[in-house]
């Protein structure tokens, strides 16, 4: 009877399959933690973050995180207009840089 107990095959042990499943879940949890940590909008990231979604397209969005406040800006099809005065002139140089000259 003792000899039969020692000859049990380890492949038939159901506890080993449970241990393997736990190992798989630990790997999945580690990957998810890395993904959350690399997200620029996570609550533990820097205080100020700007994220642009679909830049240059018609459905472009800009998300600004300043401290605990998040603001989402979305493009619209309308042309904006308002009241104001000319504040200065901007010149583009040959190297592509811009110079702003305020008016008095």
Buried (B, 14 or more C-beta within 10 A) or exposed (E): EEEEEEEEEEEEEEEEEEEEEEEEEEEEEEEEEEEEEEEEEEEEEEEEBEBEEEEEEEEEBBBEBEEEEEEEEEEEEEEEEEEEEEEEEEEEEEEEEEEEEEEE
